[in-house]
Amino acid sequence: MSDPAFEGNLASSAMGALPMKTSFRSIAEGLNGRPLAEPLLEAAMQRYSRPRPQASDVTIAFGLDTAYLPHAAVVLASLIANAPGAKFRFLIVHDGISPQARSTFERCAEGHRFDWLEIRGSSVLAMPGKRHISRAGYYRLMLAELAPPDIDRVLYLDADLVVMGDIRELYGCDLGEHAIGAVCDVGMDGEVFAERFQLQPKRLGYFNSGVLLMDLTKLRASDDLSKVITVLETRIDDMEYGDQCALNVVFWSRWKQLDILWNVQRRMLMPQEGKPCYATAAEMKKGRRPKIIHFTEHNKPWSTDGWHPLIWTYYRYLKKTPYRAQVHELGEVHFVKDLRRKIKTIVNWYRLQA
């Protein structure tokens, strides 16, 4: 790029990106395989670099089926790359992933510990998915029961995100009296949700469950996750977003608000799509770069026609996994489609600057 200075911004709506001076050469570089925005992130990281936390044990949990292993591998790669020296323990709650598939997945985080926790005989195995939400999303509800007893804190992550900050900063957050910490879901009107379920109205009171910091000691004592399963079993048709809605019903006004930059959602970045966003620019910390990019909603980076202004971060870390060819094959990605997606990303990046 002719002007790599990022001025601390990654995107307009939530991140407040400033106009960039971009040469034809830089666009050609982006179209020939180098992510267009990658130099911007590198400049921002240098500008905003801070002392790294000391190495410590961090327990990360996923709820997965075989189909989502390639995308969770991207999360692993991004976690490790942005937390140098950290020692990770990964809890994989699953419904029966083969030893061979497990071995391939573990290659993405060699030197770190894996615990494969298979669900057996639970009602969550019979629950259907909702909309674009995989049934595997329900598996997080089994963590208090299945996690080894020596683990008292875990950070649950969805498989459709990329970590861009040092996750130890998030993992060490003080939850106070709360059992869970999360970020509000800017696509849900919390007051409308509260009215629907006879809860106390609260603006931005509805959280996104894709990034959950969980105190397992408190959750085991309260049995609240079992209550969530009961809500799902009795009112599944009322749960627009599956267990996320059920979690909000049970934990309404009983969760810790985490820094919003740890779960930057699609609607924060793309107001031009015309979908409601219930947080203000100030609440979304306009002008700050995301620490976790969450590819919310149905349009995923690996979708056949998926696009996102920060889609390049997913493909950047996909290259560090054994799944690159598989993801391209499933997404029917070929040269023309890849070129078209890059052009679409560039165009919409500039729309964010307007």
N, C-alpha and C positions, 0 to 999 in steps of 0.2 A: 504494500500500500504506500501511496505517496505521503500519507499522513497517518501514521499508526497510533497517534495519541488518542486515547479513548476518553479522557477526561472523566474516568470513573463511571461510565455509563455502558449498559449493555442493550437496553431497549427503551423505547420512548415512553409508553404508557406507564409501566411500573418502574422501569429502570432509568428513564430520562436520558436516552442517548442523544448526543449532540450531532449536528450535521457533520458529515465526513467528506473530505476532499479525496475522491477516489479516481485514479487514472484508469484508462482503458487497459493498461498492462495489469493492474491489480484485479480487474474483473476477469481477464483472461486466466490469471493464476487461479482464481476461484473456480472457474469452469474446467480447468485442466487437472483437477484433483486435489488442490489445496483448499481447505475450507476458507471461504472468503473472510469470515469474521474471526478466524483463529488468531491472527496477529493482534486484533483488538483485545482479545482476552488476555494474551500474553502481556501486552502493555499495561492493561489494568491490574493484572496480578503483581507486576513489578511495582506499580505506583502505590498499590495498597497492601503490599506485603507487610506482615506482622510477625513477631516472634512465634514460633510454633510451640504448641503445648508439649509437655514432656511425654515420652512414650508411655502408654498405659494399655491395659486390656480393655477392649471394646467389644461388646456382644451385639451383633446385628442379626435380626431375624427376617426371614422371608416366608411367605406362604406360596408354594409353587406347585405347578404340574409340569410335565415334560415340555409342553409347548412354550412355556415362558422361561425355560432355562437360558436360551441365548440372550434374552433381554436382561435377565437378572445378572448375567455375566458382565454386561456393560456396566451395571451398577457396581459390581465388585471391582472392575478395572478402574473406574473413576474414584471409588472410595480409597483404594490403595495408593493410587497415583497422587492424591491430594492430602494424604496423611502419612508422610514419610516417617518410618520408624515405629508406627503403630502396630500393635499385635491384635489381630482380629480373631474373634471366635464367631463362626456363622452357624446359626440354628436354621435348618431348612425343614419347615413343616410341610409335609407332602402326603399324597394319597397312593404312593407306590411308584417310585422312580427307580429304574433298574440300576444295578451296580455299575454297568458300563457308562450309563448317562451320568451317574454321580462322579465317576472318575474323570470324565471329560470336563465337567463343570469345575471340579476342584483344581484343575490345571490353571484356572484363571486366578487362583490365589494360593499359589504354592508357598508353603511355609506357615500357613495359617491353619487354624483348627476348624473342622466341620463336624457338626452333630446333625444327623439325619433323623428327624422325628416323624415317624409314619403314623398317620391317623388310622385308627381301627375301631369300627363299631360306633362311631359318633354320628349323630343326626346331621351334622354339617355336610357329610358326604352325600346326603340325599337332597340337599337344597339346590335349586336351580340357579343359574347365573341370571343377572338382570342387565338388560340393555347391552352395553359393551363391557360389562364387568364379569370377569371370569369367576367361576365358582371357587377357584383357589383363593380368592380374596377373603373368603370366610375362614380360612385356615388360621389366620392370626388370632381368632377367638379361642384357639386351643393352647395358646402359649403358656398361660398360667398352669395348665394341667400337664403339658408335655415337656416344658423346659426343665432341664436338670435342676435339682433342688439347691445347688450351690449358686445358681444365677438369680440375683435379686433385681437386676435392671437390664432392660433390653431395648434396643432401638429397632422398631419394625419399619421396613421400607418396602414400598411397592416396587414392582419390576419395571415400571415405565418412567424411570427418572434417571438423571445423571447428577452425580455429586461433584460440585465445583469448589467446595470449601473443605477445610479440615474438620472432619466429622467429630473429632474429639471435643471440639468446642460445643457442639450440640449435645453430645452424649453426657457432658458434665453439667448440664443445666440443672438448677435447683427446682424441683417440682413442688417444694413446700409440702402442703397437706394433701396435694392431689396425687392420684394414682396414674394419671396420664397427662402428657403434654402434647400439644398439636398446634397447627396453624389454621386459622379460619378459612373456610371455603368461600371464596369471593363470588362464586356463581350461585349461591343459595341465599335467599332472603331469610335471615334468621328469625325475623319477627313473624313472617308467614308460616314458617315451619313450626314455631312455638305455638301459634294459634291452632294449627292443624292437630297437634298432639296435646293440647291443653297444658302447655308449659308456660313458665313466666317469660314474657316477651323480652328479647335481648338482641340488640343490633350486633351483627357479626358473631352471634352466639353459636353458630353451626360450624363445626370443624371438618377439615379434610382428613380422612383417615389414612392417606398414603404415606405419611410420615408420623409415626407415633412413638414417643418416648414413654416407656411403660415401667412402672414400679411394680414388679411381680410380687413382692412381699405384700403390698397393700391389695393387689388384685386377688391374690390367693385368700387373703383374710376376708375380703368382702364378697367374693364369688360373683362380682359384677359381670364378668364375661359370660357366665352361665345365664345371667339375666338377659344379656344381649341375645343369646341363642334362643331363649324363650320368646322374646319379642319377635324374632324372625319367624319362629315356628307358628306363632299365633296371628301375626299381622304382615306376612310376607308381601301381600298385594299392596299394602300401604307404604312399603319401603321403596321409594323411587330409586335410590342408589344402594339397595341391598343392605349389607351390614353397616355401611357408613351411617345410614339413617338410624338403624337400630342402636349403634354406639352413641349417637347423639341423643337419642331418647333417654337412654340409661344414664349417660354422663352429663346431661344438660346442666350447665352452670357449675360443673364439678371438674373442670379441666384447666390446665395451665396453658395460657397463650404463649407460644414460642415466637421467636423472631420470625417475621413473615418471610424473610429472605431464605429461610430453610425449606420453603415449599412454594416456589414461584410457579403459579399455574397459568395455563394457556390464556385465560381471560385477562390476566394482568398485562399481557404482552400484546394482545390483538383486539383492541376495541373496535377496529374496523370490521370485525366479523359480525357486529351488531348484536352480540349476546350480552345480557345484563351482567354488570360487575358491581357488586355492592360495597366495595371498599373505595375510599378516595385515594388520590395520588399520594397524599401525605402518608396515609396508613399503609400503602404499599411501598413506602420508602423510595419514592422516585429519586433517581440519581445514584442508586446503589446497585452493585452487581449481584446476581443471585448466588446463593450458596448451594441450593439444590434447584435444578430445573426439572419440573414435574410435567410430563407430557400428558396432561389430563384430557378427558373426553375421548371420543372414538377415533380421532385422527392421530394415529401413532406414527413415529418416525419410520417404522417398518411396514406401514400400510402401503398398499399398492400405489395409492396416489397421495400418501402422507406428506405433509409439509409443515414447517414451523420455523420461525426466524432463527432459532438456535438449534435446528436439527443437526447441524454439523457436529455438535458436541457428542451426540449419540454415535455417529459414524466414526468420530475420532477415537472413541474408546472401543468400539466394536472391532477395530483393527487389532486391538491387543488381546482378542479372544480367539478361540478356535471356531467360532460360529459365523464368521463373516460370509463365507460362501453360502451357508445354509440360509441366512437371513435374506441375502440377495435373491436366492432362488425362490424362496417362499413369497417374497414381495414382487417377484417377476421383474426385477431390476435389470435393465440392460442399458447400453450407452445412451440411447435417445431419451429413455425415461429419466435416467440420472441427470442428463443435461437439462431436460425440461424442469426437473425438480429444483436444480440449482438456480436456474433463471427465475423460477417462481419465488424462491427464497430471497434472491437479491432484490427483486421488485418489491416484495412485501417488507423487506428490511427497510427500504427507502420510504415506504408508506408509513412505517413506524416513526420516521424522522419528521414527518409533516406536522 
